Amino acid sequence: GGVLAINAPDFLIKHSVVKNICNLEGESVVEDFIDHVRYNKPLSDINGIWWKDKENRVHKNLPASLVDINKYTPDFSLFELNRWQRWMGGKKFECVMGMETYRGCPYKCTFCNSPKTRSLSKEFGLGNFLRTKNAKTIQKELEYYVNEFNPGLIMFVDDSFLARPKREIFEFCDVWSKYKIPFWFNTRIENCKPDILQALKDVGLYRMTFGIEAGNEHYRKTVLKRPVSQEKYFEYRDYINDSDIPYS
């Protein structure tokens, strides 16, 4: 599974050591695969995989449906606690957990795999790959992390954390205000509005990271497909600096 299996399945399946690949999301596919191997069921029944038979012939099953990300909470119980130790911003945290609040990305940056994933989802007839977790799910997952691991920092793995409606950001803040656990995320500079930054800072925002990718505006717009002007970057740089939130 992963980026290579999704974007270059024909290349990957040719390798002799590769017998099966998952060509989009994995949660439901892995469950089905384990069940079929355990009970010796035919792999032809599993949607979402390509597989090789004993003669090394490649079979391409139908795509699997997109999962409801509100129904899946990662189970990290098999990991030892020292797995989660991490330095961040010059400080050592004994437990740093990763967390997902939405899957996919609305942008079209040419250096990223997310636009291809969205187009594949439409090509397969599966619908919109971009999905968000609701506030209730976020609170449920956070409570699980708190009760089981007592994290000192949460790192959001979302492609671009602030690329969502403002309403959802403030719903997140309502949930997070009950715990105020420090957190970090990736985002884009032009999404860092002053009221949003202040609300996030109030509930525990520890650091954030964003990429300019290139200082040449023409190159950004025409090659990288990031149509943001220099003037907007300068404007939002000031918002970010005024917020006094550490960033990289």
For each residue, the residues with C-beta under 8 A, 3 or more apart:
1: 5 6 21 22 26 29
2: 5 6
3: 6 7 113
4: 7 8 11 12
5: 1 2 8 9 12 21 22 23
6: 1 2 3 9 23 24 113 116 117 120
7: 3 4 113 116
8: 4 5 11 12
9: 5 6 12 13 21 23 50
10: 13 14
11: 4 8 14
12: 4 5 8 9 15 18 21
13: 9 10 18 21 50 52 58
14: 10 11 18
15: 12 18
16:
17:
18: 12 13 14 15 21 52
19: 51 52
20: 33 43 49 50 51 52
21: 1 5 9 12 13 18 49 50 51
22: 1 5 25 26 29 30 33 48 49
23: 5 6 9 48 49 50 63
24: 6 29 48 63 64 66 117 120 121 124 126
25: 22 28 29 48 64 66 67
26: 1 22 29 30
27: 30 31 67 72
28: 25 31 32 48 64 65 67
29: 1 22 24 25 26 32 33 46 47 48 49 64
30: 22 26 27 33 34
31: 27 28 34 35
32: 28 29 35 36 45 46 47 48 64
33: 20 22 29 30 36 37 43 46 49
34: 30 31 37 38
35: 31 32 38 39 41
36: 32 33 39 40 41 42 43 45 46
37: 33 34 40
38: 34 35
39: 35 36
40: 36 37
41: 35 36 45
42: 36 45
43: 20 33 36 46 49 51 59 61
44: 51 59 61
45: 32 36 41 42
46: 29 32 33 36 43 49 51 61 64
47: 29 32 61 62 63 64 65
48: 22 23 24 25 28 29 32 61 62 63 64
49: 20 21 22 23 29 33 43 46 61
50: 9 13 20 21 23 58 59 60 61
51: 19 20 21 43 44 46 58 59 61
52: 13 18 19 20 56 57 58 59
53: 56 57 59
54:
55:
56: 52 53
57: 52 53
58: 13 50 51 52
59: 43 44 50 51 52 53
60: 50
61: 43 44 46 47 48 49 50 51
62: 47 48
63: 23 24 47 48 124 125 126
64: 24 25 28 29 32 46 47 48
65: 28 47 126
66: 24 25 121 126 127 129 131
67: 25 27 28 71 72
68: 71 72 131
69: 72 100 102 103 131 132 133 137
70: 133 134 136 137
71: 67 68
72: 27 67 68 69
73: 140 141 144
74:
75: 78
76: 79 97 148 149
77: 148
78: 75
79: 76 83 84
80: 83
81: 84 94 95 149
82: 85
83: 79 80
84: 79 81 94 95 96 97 149 151
85: 82 92 93 94 95 96
86: 92 93 96 153
87: 90 91 92 93
88: 91 93 96 153 155 184 206 207
89: 206 207 246
90: 87
91: 87 88
92: 85 86 87
93: 85 86 87 88 96 151 152 153
94: 81 84 85 152
95: 81 84 85 149 150 151 152 153
96: 84 85 86 88 93 151 152 153 154 155
97: 76 84 145 149 151 153 154 155
98: 154 155 156 157
99: 141 142 145 154 155 156 157
100: 69 103 133 156 157 158
101: 132 133 138 156 158 161 172
102: 69 130 131 132 133 158 164
103: 69 100 129 130 131 158
104: 114 117 118 128 129 130 131 159
105: 112 114 115 118 130 159 160 163
106: 130 160 163
107: 112 114 115 159 160 163 188 225 226
108: 115 225
109: 112 114 115 213 224 225 226
110: 115 223 224 225
111: 213 224
112: 105 107 109 115 159
113: 3 6 7 116 117
114: 104 105 107 109 117 118 159
115: 105 107 108 109 110 112 118 119
116: 6 7 113 119 120
117: 6 24 104 113 114 120 121 129
118: 104 105 114 115 121 122 128 129 130
119: 115 116 122 123
120: 6 24 116 117 123 124 129
121: 24 66 117 118 124 126 127 128 129
122: 118 119 125 126 127 128 129
123: 119 120
124: 24 63 120 121
125: 63 122
126: 24 63 65 66 121 122 129
127: 66 121 122
128: 104 118 121 122 131
129: 66 103 104 117 118 120 121 122 126
130: 102 103 104 105 106 118
131: 66 68 69 102 103 104 128
132: 69 101 102 164 168
133: 69 70 100 101 102 137 138 141
134: 70 137 138 171
135: 138 139 168 171 172 174 175
136: 70 139 140
137: 69 70 133 134 140 141
138: 101 133 134 135 141 142 172 175
139: 135 136 142 143 175 178
140: 73 136 137 143 144
141: 73 99 133 137 138 144 145
142: 99 138 139 145 146 154 175 176 179 181
143: 139 140 146 147
144: 73 140 141 147 148
145: 97 99 141 142 148 149 151 154
146: 142 143 149 150 151 179 181
147: 143 144
148: 76 77 144 145
149: 76 81 84 95 97 145 146
150: 95 146
151: 84 93 95 96 97 145 146 154 181
152: 93 94 95 96 181 182
153: 86 88 93 95 96 97 181 182 183 184 206
154: 96 97 98 99 142 145 151 181 182 183 184
155: 88 96 97 98 99 183 184 185
156: 98 99 100 101 161 183 184 185 186
157: 98 99 100
158: 100 101 102 103 161 185 186
159: 104 105 107 112 114 163 186
160: 105 106 107 163 186 187 188 191
161: 101 156 158 164 185 186 187 208
162: 169 185 187 188 191 192 196
163: 105 106 107 159 160 187 188 191
164: 102 132 161 168 169
165: 168 169
166: 169 170 196
167: 170 171
168: 132 135 164 165 171 172
169: 162 164 165 166 172 173 196 199 200
170: 166 167 173 174 199
171: 134 135 167 168 174 175
172: 101 135 138 168 169 175 176
173: 169 170 176 177 199 200 202 203
174: 135 170 171 177
175: 135 138 139 142 171 172 178
176: 142 172 173 179 180 181 183 203 204
177: 173 174 180 202 203
178: 139 175
179: 142 146 176 204
180: 176 177 203 204
181: 142 146 151 152 153 154 176 204
182: 152 153 154 204 205 206
183: 153 154 155 156 176 204 205 206
184: 88 153 154 155 156 205 206 207 208 209
185: 155 156 158 161 162 205 208 209
186: 156 158 159 160 161 208 209 210
187: 160 161 162 163 191 192 208 209 210
188: 107 160 162 163 191 192 210 211 228
189: 192 210 212 228 232 233 236 237 240
190: 228 232 233 236
191: 160 162 163 187 188 196
192: 162 187 188 189 196 197 208 210 236 239 240 243
193: 196 197 236 239
194: 197 198 239 242 243
195: 198 199
196: 162 166 169 191 192 193 199 200
197: 192 193 194 200 201 205 239 240 243 245
198: 194 195 201 202 243
199: 169 170 173 195 196 202 203
200: 169 173 196 197 203 204 205 245
201: 197 198 205 243 244 245
202: 173 177 198 199
203: 173 176 177 180 199 200
204: 176 179 180 181 182 183 200
205: 182 183 184 185 197 200 201 208 245
206: 88 89 153 182 183 184 246
207: 88 89 184 245 246 247 248
208: 161 184 185 186 187 192 205 245 246 247
209: 184 185 186 187 247 248
210: 186 187 188 189 192 247
211: 188
212: 189 215 233
213: 109 111 220 224 226
214: 219 220 224
215: 212
216: 219 220
217: 220 221 229 230
218: 221 222
219: 214 216 222 223 224
220: 213 214 216 217 223 224 226 227 228
221: 217 218 224 225 226 227
222: 218 219
223: 110 219 220
224: 109 110 111 213 214 219 220 221
225: 107 108 109 110 221
226: 107 109 213 220 221
227: 220 221
228: 188 189 190 220 232 233
229: 217 232 233
230: 217 233 234
231: 234 235
232: 189 190 228 229 235 236
233: 189 190 212 228 229 230 236 237
234: 230 231 237 238
235: 231 232 238 239
236: 189 190 192 193 232 233 239 240
237: 189 233 234 240 241
238: 234 235 241 242
239: 192 193 194 197 235 236 242 243
240: 189 192 197 236 237 243 245 247
241: 237 238 244
242: 194 238 239
243: 192 194 197 198 201 239 240
244: 201 241
245: 197 200 201 205 207 208 240
246: 89 206 207 208
247: 207 208 209 210 240
248: 207 209
